[in-house]
């Protein structure tokens, strides 16, 4: 399989970028060194006359200068610089679309087939990512002389509206991405079935896990192929485990966990007990000990890092289920299973129970707990989240704090559930050049 250049670039730059800018600080700033005392130089010392020398000097007659008339300058009026106008997301999107339209027209005039690549439904809109993506465009265009790939990047905040308007007017782009499940589902029914082009081009799908390929199979056909896939894991800080004498989370599925000298399954019950022992108050007590003060927590055992949606929590603990009954509009009703209700209660107990082990919303949003990026602040021993989260751990890295990733806990039956985030590229079903669009898609996900 050819080297996944774009996956490497976007994965490292990401995945935004996520979230890139919202990470809180964990390292303490070092004090600036005190300024050195200025040393007296020999020259300055020699320049000072001694008292004896001063007494022997002849007095000189002081000559009075004629006073000169001071000319007052007229005050000049300072002209304030005009502030630079900040374009709205919609205005930026309009500019990007206009530039792309010009590039498409130029490609057609040169006899090439233009393929427009739309970025704005997910990641890929940060300046560094745009630069990397343009480099991919340049490399593709230099590799052949039949297709002209045109990049169109619009701000994320205007991405959905811009794409919806383009599609409604019949002027949609050919390729859209990177885009995840949410962005793709927002335009359900607009994606091309690429099965024909996979077969005609001889594209080898065996390079992917079959389950990942099948995840893009819908009633409308094969609407995508795997690109950037992010399974979830248990992030943890080894130093915190060492401080309380606990084993690290297992690294391989099927491995057991050693707790109090006994081998146990690494399930959610074990995970919870470990998290309690890693939740520490200001006096050094963990949440299982007498004297623990839940109002003075300085470290939590677990952070569901950006996974606090009840649907996410329930899916991790109890697995995915269909929670909607009904076959047609107007007949739908919610049917949440008991396993999901138990998972929600489990999370509630973690925040508000007698032995808490998880930060509340206000706690995790506090500056000392990372302004929402709790694990990155160094105040959480474990976090469960998809692997794209590695992008957002700059403060831990800068503070010299080591982190690792272990396996997810299983349920009581030994089954592991979790979330897999995935970004890929889609072809708009209204494209005038489906074969060429698939050529570009295959290049993006394999080169």
N, C-alpha and C positions, 0 to 999 in steps of 0.2 A: 504493500500500500504506500502510495506516495506520501511524502511528508505533509502533515496538516499545518501549512504555514499560517493560514488565517486563524485556525483554532488556537495556535500557540500565542499569536499576537493578541487576539481579542480576549482570550482567557486570562493572559497576564495583565492586560490593561483594564479589564472589566471592573463582567462581569463584572453598578454602575457603578471606578468612575462613580458602582452601585453606589449604588450606592456607594465611592472613593472619598467622598468629601466629608461624610458625616461621622468619621471616627473620632472618639474622644481620647484624651491624653491619659497615659498611665505613668509616664516618667516624671519625676520631680525635677524642676529646673535647677541647674547648678548655679551657685552664687557667683557673680562676677568678681574677679580678683580686685582687691583694694588698690587704688592708684598709688604708685611709688612716690615717696617724698622727693621733691626736686632738690638736686644736689647743688650746693654753691660752687661756682667755678672759680678758678684762680684769677681769671681775668676780671670777674666782677669784684672780687675781694681787693684786687690791686687798684681798681678804679676809685675806691673810697679813700679820700685824703685823711691822714692822721690829724689829731688835734693840734700837734706842734706845727705841722706844715701849714695848717689853716691859719694859725696865729701869725706866722712870719710873712704871709703874703701881704703886699701893699694894697691898701684899699683902692678901689677903682671908682671913678665917678660914673654914676649911672646916667646914661643918656636917655632922656624921655622922648619917645617917638610920638610924632603927631598922630592924633587919632584919625583913623580913616573912617569914612562913611560906609557903613555896611549896606550893601545892596541886597534888598530882599527879593528873592526869586518868586515869581508868580507860581502859585500852587497849580500843579497839573492834575487834571481829572483822571483818575484811574478807571480804565475801562475793564469791567469784569469780563472774563472769558466766558463765551457761551458754553454751557454744559453740553456734552455730547448726547445726542438723542439716543435713547435705548429703544431698540426695536422690540416689539412684542413677539411672542412665539409665533403668532399667526403671520406677522410681517416677515419674520425670518423664513418661515416656511414658504411664503409666496416668492421671496427672492430665490430660494433654493430651487423651487419648481420652475421658475422662469429661466434660471441658468441651465437647468437640465433640459428644458425644451429647446434652447438654443443649441446645446451640444447634440441633441438628437437630430435636429435639422441639419447641422453640419455633417453628421455621420451619413445621413441619407444623401446629402449632396455629393459626398465622396464615394458613394456606391456601396457603402457598408451597411450591414443590418444593425440598427441600434437596439440595444437591450438596456432598459432603464432599471437600475438597482435602487430601491427605496429603503432607506434606513430611518427609523423613527418610531416603530412600534415597541421597541424594547431597548436593549443596550446598543452601543455603537455611536452615540451622539456626542461624546466628549471629544475635545480637540485632539487628544492623543490618538483616540480610536479613529477619528476621521482621517488623520494623517496615515495611519496604518492601512485603512481601507482603500484610500486613494492609491497607496503603493501597490496594493493587490490589483486594483483596476489597471494601473499602468503596466504591471507585469503581464496581466492577461492580454491587454491590447497589443503588447509587444510580441506576444507568443504566436499570434496569427493575424491574418489580414482580411478576415471576412466579417467579423463581428466587432462592433464598437461598444464597449461596456461604458455606461454613463452612470456616475454616482450621484444620487440625490439624497441628501441628509437634511431632515427637518427636525426641529426640537421635539423631544418626547411629548411635551405638553400639548403640542399641536398635531402630533402624529396621526391619531385616530380620525380626527375631523378632516385633516387634509386628505388622507387616503380614502375616506368615505366619499368626499366630494369628487375626487378624481374618478373613483369607480362609478359613481352615479352618473357622471358626465361621459362615461365611456373612454376616459383617458387614463386609466389605471396604469401603474408601472408593470414591468414584466416580472421582476424578482423582488420579493419583500423579505427582509430579515437583516440581522438575526431577530427572531421573534419566538417568544415562548408560548405556552399553552393559552394563557389569558389573552394575549394579543391576537393569536390565531383564531381562537373561538369567538372573538368579537366580530370576525368577518367570516363566520361559518357559512359554507356554501359558495365561497368565492375562490376556492383553491382548485387548481388543475389536477386531474388524475394523471400522474406521470408514469403510470405502469407501461404504457405504450412506448415511451421514450427510453425507459430503462431497458426494455427488451430490444428495441431497435438499435440502441447504441452499444449493447453488450455490457452495460454497466454491471460490475460485480458486486452485488449486495452481500455476498458471503463475508466481506470484510467487516460487517457489522454483526452484533448479536441479533439473532432472529427476533427476539422479543422486542428489541428497540425498533427494528424495521416495522414489525406488526403494530407498534404503538401509533404509527402514522397511517394505519389502514382504517378508513371510515366507510360508511355506506356509499360514499362518493368515489371510493377508490383509494389508491396510494397517493396521499397528498403531501408527502414529505419523506425525507431520509434523515437519519441521525447526524448530528454535527457536534454541538457542545452539550454534553450530558453530565449532570451534576447529582450523583446520588448523595444521600445524607449520611452523616457520621456523628460520632460522639467526640467533639473536641474536648480536650482536657489539658490542664496545666500540671505537669508531673511534680513540680516543687510543692504544690499544695497537698498532693497525696503523700509525699514524703514527710511533710511536717506533722501529719497526724497518723502516720504509719499504715496507710492503706495501699493495697495493690492498685496498679493502673488498670483501666478498662481493657478487656481482651482485644487483641489485634486481629484475630481470625474467627470467623463464624464457626460455631461448634465448640469453641474453647469455653471452659468453665472459669469461674472467678473464685479466688481464695479470700474468704471473709472470716475473721476470727479463727483461723486455722482450719476451716472447713471448706471443702469445695462445694460451690453452689452455682446454679444457673445464672448467667448474666441476663436477668429479666427485669421487668420494671419494678418489681418488689425489691430486688437487690439494688438496683439503681437508686431507688428512693432512699433506702437505708444509708447508702454511701453518700448521697447528697445531703442528708441530715447531718452526718458526721463532719461534712465539709462546710456546713453553714456555721459561721463563727460570729459571736458578738464582741463588743468592745473590750470585754473582760477575758476573752479567750475561751469562753464556754461554747460548745457546740449545741445544736438544738435538741439533742437527746439528753443533755445533762441538767441536773438541778442548778438553778441560779441563772440559766440562760435568759437573756433579756431580748425579746423579739423587737423591741423598739430601738435597739442599739446594734443592729446587724452591720458588720463591716465586710463580710464576705458571704456570698450565697453558694450553695452547693451546685445549683443548676440554673441555667438560663435557657429558655426556649428561644434562642436568638432569632428575633424577627419571625417567629413561628407561633405567635400567641393566638392566632385565629382559632376559635374552637374547632373548626373543621380540620385544621392542621393537627392540633393536639390529639383529637380523636383518631385521626388516620394513623398517626405514629403509634398510639397505644393500642387501638382496637382494630385497625385496618380500614380499608375503603369499603363503603357500603352505598347502596342506593337509598337515599333518605327522602325521596320524593315518590309519592303514590299518584296514580292517575295517568291516563293515556292521551289526553288532549287538553288544550287550553281551556281554562275554566274549571277543570276537574282536579287540578293538582292539590296535594296536601302533603305536609311534612310528616314523615314517619321516622323519627330518630330512634334507633335501637337502644336497648339498655346498655350495651357495651360502650356506646358513645357517651351516654349520660354518665356512666361510671368514670370515663376518661375525663370528662369536664369536671366532675366532682373531685377527682384526683388532683387536677391542677389547682382547683380552688383550695383544697386542703394544703397544698404546697405553699400557698401564699398566706392563708389566713388560719390554718390549723394550729393546734397546740405546739407542734414541732415543725415550724416552717422550714422550707429548704429551697424556696424559689422567690425571686423578687416580685413585689407588686408592681403595677404599672407606674405609679409615682416614684417608687424607689429606682427602678431601672431608667427612668427619664431624668433622674437627678444628675447634676454635673459630676459629682464625685463617683457616680456609677456609670459614667461614660455617655450621658445624654442619649440613652437608648441603645448604644453599642456596648452592652454590659460586659461581655466576655473580653472584648478588646481593652477594657479599662483595667483588667487584672483583678477584678473583684468577684469573679465567678470561677469556680473550679471546673465546671463542665458546661457544655452547650451542645444542643442537638440542632443541626441545621445543615442544609446542602453544602457541598464542597465549594461552591462559588464564594462562600463566606471567607475563604482564605484571602480574598482581595482586600478585606476590611480589617486586617490585623496589624496595621502599620505601627500603632502605638505599642503593642506588645513587643514587636520586633525591635523598635527603637529603644525600648526599656531593657532589652536583653532578656526578656522572659521567653522561655521555651514553651511551645505548645505542641501537642500531638493529636492524632485522630485515631479513635478506636471504633469498634463495631457498635451498632445499635442494639439496644436491649430487645429481648423477645417478649411475647406475651406468655401467659401461664401455660399455654399448650406448646411452647417452644417455637412459635412462628414469629418471624421478624417482619414488621410492617414499617413503612416509612414513606418519604416523598422523594421523587426524582424530578428535579427541574431540568428542563432541556430547551435549548435554543436551536433553531434551524432556519432554513430558508424555504419559502413557498413561492410557487409560480401562480400568478393570477390567471384564472381560467379564461379571462377575456383577452389575453395576449395575442397579438397578431403573429408572433414568432415563437410558437411553443417549442419547436426542436432546438432553436438557438438558445432559448431561455434555459432549457434543460442542460445544454452544453455548459452554460455559465454556472448553473447550480452545481453540476458535478465537479466543476473546477473549484468552486468555493469550498466544497466539503471534503475534497481529497487532496488538493495541491497546497 
